[in-house]
């Protein structure tokens, strides 16, 4: 496709947004790939490009080092690595993009979890000279754990292996074999799903924005073309209705329950259930941005009024229809531990799920004695009060939670619930 696009030239029809994350092992060229994507799509401001050219020239480089467009922290520039998650926003005439450029080092796995947790797509980068390495497998496992809907295997540095089709095919086969292993570990239901392999050279620009002239054996799309056309995840308004109450507004004798409708839709007249109490009532009014409405759709922020005086407070969840979440005090989940303080069996923690926070104790760590920073594992919790949980595979919003240190409020662990859900 033509590279004559800009971040401000989006047509009025380009209303959908693709959130995607990048991950790659050390020296796989991830920062260069992201820089090339931004540069060739004309999504870099002139002063940014000039700054990169000056720094590159001061280092004796003949061409701009496009990795500098993403490695923004001083420590990243000095060490030549990516440390923190960097978010970039750009657009083409077809779609808007939110890019989470995540670190590749094993000690920054928690940063990848942060960046990929809301992604519709993950680009896993592989150096064509090295093939699938341990970090590639780790990144694939994280993407599977987080149920990222779409995966791109970007085989980079094809120019350094003579653009060999055989080398590309061998790497794709090895990655596919590991994807099958992940499917087996999840009981036959593939967590990783399918993936799209694309051979690229970030340094030379092959198959990043413009199709390569060096790989006539490849008949698939360039990376940007794929990003523009991959289906964005299902409409949250089509999912079962989930409305965590964030705030109760009292106006005279009427109570308004405010928050974000995270999935599904609610209508005046709908019969709703309050969790965890199990009480039911009927919606008599809905306000969206202060204006009365008959229907609300996710992800709108709304307030609702009920026909009956019910004991509803922050942390409760309203649902409608027969697809109710599981109400449980025994929580099983896959987790990524995020902090340097280890998580151990017997630890007392707080579980933050949507707008609800409850006390809990760690009952089991899948046989492990403890989880250290960046560890992936499994946890069983016993909560002091019931939680209305969906399976993370069904809802990434109401199936996710955080473990919090009750002493200082710091975040300890990110969890993805595994429950028997009726959906």
Secondary structure, DSSP 8 states (H G I E B T S, - for coil): ------TT---TT---EEEEEEEE-TTS-HHHHHHHHHHHTT-S-HHHHHHHHHHHHHTT-SS--GGGGT--SHHHHHHTS--S-EEEEEE-SS-EEEEEE---SGGGHHHHHHHHTT-SEEEEEEETTT-S-HHHHHHHHHHHHTT-SEEEEEEE-GGGGTT-HHHHHHHHHHHHHHHHHHHHHTTTS-SS--EEEEE-BTTTTBTTTB--SS-TT--S--HHHHHHHS-----GGGS-EEEE--EEEEETTEEEEEEEEEESEEETT-EEEEETT--EEEEEEEEETTEEESEEETT-EEEEEESS-----TT-EEEESS---EEEEEEEEEEEE-SSS-EETT-EEEEEETTEEEEEEEEE-TT-SEE-TT-EEEEEEEEEEEEEE--TTT-TTTSEEEEE-TTT--EEEEEEE------
